[in-house]
Amino acid sequence: MLMKAETKPAVIEASGLDLVFQTADSPVHALSDINLSVEKGEFVSLIGPSGCGKTTLLRVIADLEKPTGGSISVNGMSPEEARLSRAYGYVFQAAALYPWRTIEKNVALPLEIMGLSNAEQQERVSRNLELVNLAGFERKFPWQLSGGMQQRASIARALAVEPDMLLMDEPFGALDEIVRDHLNEQLLKLWVETRKTVVFVTHSIPEAVFLSTKIVVMSPRPGRIHDVIDCDLGDERPLDIREAPEFLKIAHRVRDGLRAGHSYDD
């Protein structure tokens, strides 16, 4: 007797999603007919050229932008309901830490807003700073930390609310390649440990292939999905996997998709 493969529950379901911005000149079609399903525990990267709607799609998931057509659900509810229930943590391109608060106070900020007890705040702050290898830096101020360490603190802050999902908008884009490689390794380890669902925006093909279980290739004018690529490289991914044939094969498909979906004559 044939057994049905187990289907993981969908955390994000988008169907026919459209978003049109009304401007003084003319409407801007930011997203067009987006159909996407993200399963629980997946690491999904959105990749594409500037202006293809990667960040806009992430903001729709986070209820920071409202779609003008189609439908989207997050954890089986509307994006607004998911936001109000703190179903996700959001990591921005910049660390966005308050310079007058220590690292532990920055990480604790959303917990203060939630009204958690001091003991619960301290436990969560300590646990999540340890997860991102910042134990011992609790009393430091952001300006005393490197850019990479600041971004790790922002990840700890996002994790502190104990969300089901992390939304990450090019968190390592402004960092040099060596630091970026190190943080990619740490983020992958963190994902393996927590199995959080991650939606990650990037411009980098190697970064997308190294981190992801699924890569969504987007193209611009209007923003749409050109290809969805499974990236089954296993949990153990040392940096030198980037020279492996299976890695290069996936990277080649991503690059072909980016070229096919974008006209360089514009």
N, C-alpha and C positions, 0 to 999 in steps of 0.2 A: 504494500500500500504506500502510495506517495505521500510524503509529509509536506505540508505547506511551510514555506520559509517564514520565520517569524518576522513580522513587520513592526519596526519600532514606531512609537507614536510620533506624529509630526508636531514639532514645536512651532514652526512657521509654515503657513499655507497662504500663498498669494496666487490669485487667479484673475487673469485679464487686467492686471493693475495698471492704471494710468495716472499720471500727474501732469497737469498743465499749469504753469505759472502765468498769471495775467500781468503783463508789463505795459508801460506807457506806449511802447512802440508796437508790439505785437505779442501774441501768446507764445510762450516757450514750452515746447513739449518735452518735459524732462524725463518722463518714463512712459513707455508704450508697451502694452500687452505683456506685462511681466507675469510669468507663470513659474513658481518656484516652491519647492517643498524641502524643508530642512527637518531632518529627524533628530530626535533626542540624542545628545552625545556626539553629534557630528561637529567637525571643525570645517567650516565653509568659508572660503575666501572669495571675495568679489574683486575682480581685476579688470582693468580696462583703461583706456586713455583718459586724460582730463576731459571733463564734460560729458562722460558717458552715463552719469547717474548713480555711480557706486555709493557715494555718501548720501545722496538723496534717498536711495532705497533703504539704506541703514536708518536714516532719520524717519522714514515712514514706519519702519518696524518699531522704532522707539517712540512713536507718536509725537515726534518733533515736526513732522510735516503731515498734512492730510491729503490722501489720494483724491483725485477727482473722478475716478472710475474704477470699476472692478472691485475685488474684495481681498481682504487680508485678515488673518487671525494669528494671534500669538498666544501659545499655550491654551488654545481653544476658546479664546476670548478676543475682544477687540484690542487693538494696540493701546487705546486709552485705558481700558480696564487693566491690561497687563502693566502699564506704567504705574497706575494707582496701587496695584498690588505688589509693586517692586519685583516684578518677575525677571528683570534684567539689570545688569550693571553696564554703564556706558563709559568707555575709555576714549578720550578725545585725542586729536593729533598732538596737542600740547598738554603737559601734565596738569595744568590748571590748579596748582596748589596755592593756598594762601600763604604769602611770604611771612606773615606775622604769627602763623601757627606752626608749632613743631610738627614733625612727621606723624607722630602718634595722634596729635590733635586734628591734623588734616584727615587722617584715615577715620577718625572717630566722628567727623562732622555729620555724615548722614545718620549715624547711630544716635547722635544727640537729637537730631530732628525727629527721629523715630520715637524718641522718649524712652530708650532703653536705660536700664539701671547702670550705674557706674561700673559695677562688677562685670556685667555682661559686655559693656563697651570694652573694657580692658581685656577681657578674654578674647573677644573677636579681633581686636587690634593686634594683640600679641600673636595670635594664631596666624593671621593673614600676613603680617610682616615677616614671620618666619617662612611662610610659603613662598614669598618672593625674595628670600635671602636678604632681608633688611633688619633682622633681629640685631639689636645693639645700636641702631640709629634712631631710636624712638624720640630722643630729646634733641636731635639735630633739626635745624631749620632747612627749608628747601634750598636756599642759596648756598648751603654748605655741602650739598650733594651734587654729583654729576648729573647730566641730562638723562642718562640711562637709569640711574638710581631714582630720579624723580618720577620717571615713567613707571618704574616698578612700584613706587608708592601709590601712584594713581590706580594701578591694577589692584593693589591691596585694598584701596578704598572702595573700588567697585565690587570686590569680592566680599567685603565686610557686611554688606546687606544680605548676604547669602542668597544671591539670585540663582535662578535656574539657568540663566543664559548670560553670556558676555557679548556685548556689541563693541567692536574695536575699530576706530576710524584712523587708519594709518598711524598707529601709535609709535612706530619706530622710524617713520619717514625722514625725520630731521636729524637722525643720528648717523655717525660715521659707520662704515661697513663692519669694522671689527666689533664695535659695541652692538651693532644690529645683529650680527651673527650670534653673539653671546646671549642676547635677549631672546632671539628665536629659539635657541636651545632651552633656555629657562621657561619660555612660554609653552613649548612642547611638553616639557617635563610637568609643568603645572597642569596642563590639559590631561595628560595621562593620569595624574594623581586624582584630579577632581572629576573628570568626565563631564565638565560643564559643556553645554552647547555653546559654540563660539561662531559668530559671524564677524569676519575680519576683512577690512578694506585695505588693499595694497596696490601699488604700481609695479611691484617687483615680482617677476616671474619666479626666480629661485626661492624667494620668500614664500610665495603662494604654494609652490610644489612641496617645499620642505615641511610646511606646517599642516597642510590640509588633508582632509579625507575627501573633500569635494571642492572643485574649482569652478566658479561661475564666471565665464568670459563675457564681458559686456561691450557693446558698441554704441557710439553716440549718434545724436541727431536723428530721431529721438533716442533716448536711452533704452536699450532693449537687451535681452539675453541672446547672445550669439551661440554659445555652447556651454554645456555642463559636463565636466570631466571628473570621473572618479579617480581618486588618487590613493590607491591601496598600497602604501609602502610600509605598513606596519607601525607599531608604536616606537620601536627602537630605530632612531634616525640620527646617526652621527653626521657631523657636517660633511664628511667625505662621501656621503651617499649622493651628493650632488654630481659626482663623477660617474655614478653607476648608470648602466644602460637604461634601466627602467625609469630612473629619474629623468634622464635626458630625453627619453621618448615622450614622457608627459609634458616636459618643458617645451619640446618641439611642437606638440599639438596646441599648447596654450599660445605660443608665439604665432603659429599659423592662424589660429582663431582671431587673434588681435589684428593681424594684418588683413585678414578677409573682412573683418567687421568695421574697418576704419579706412577711410580714404585719405591718403597723405597728399592729395592734390588740393585739398581745401585750403 
